[in-house]
């Protein structure tokens, strides 16, 4: 695929994402699920210890807000930096990249949340291709969606 086609494909996906959100919002005001991190994870600069978490996604016509809750009653809110229509097929999952911080210590960082049931992926960390080439390790954590979501 040529560079022009790739650019057009990306523009199409970015322009159709708000339409996809309005369609989801029409049927659901929120989605709920559960996930478990086996190790420390950083999500939008927030360090999260290993453990079980709940995940809620609140939809409006133009955006989505993510709330992560711990078993200890703490909660954090996250906003995606990008939304892509046409989510990768497969399971609902939080995708992580292994990154090195300024002190060259490795840490897992949330890159995206994939919700194929709704045809959307939410990006939380922009791809840094130079860093990805140096440390291409990634991992995905499944999200168990609650039955009340109707999905």
Secondary structure by P-SEA (a helix, b strand, c coil): ccaaaaaaaaaaaaaaaaaaaaaaaaccccccbbbbbccbbbccccccccccbbbbbbbcccbbbbbbbcccbbbbbbbbcccccccccccbbbbbbbbbccccbbbbbbcccccccccbbbbcccccaaaaaaccbbbbbbbbccccccc
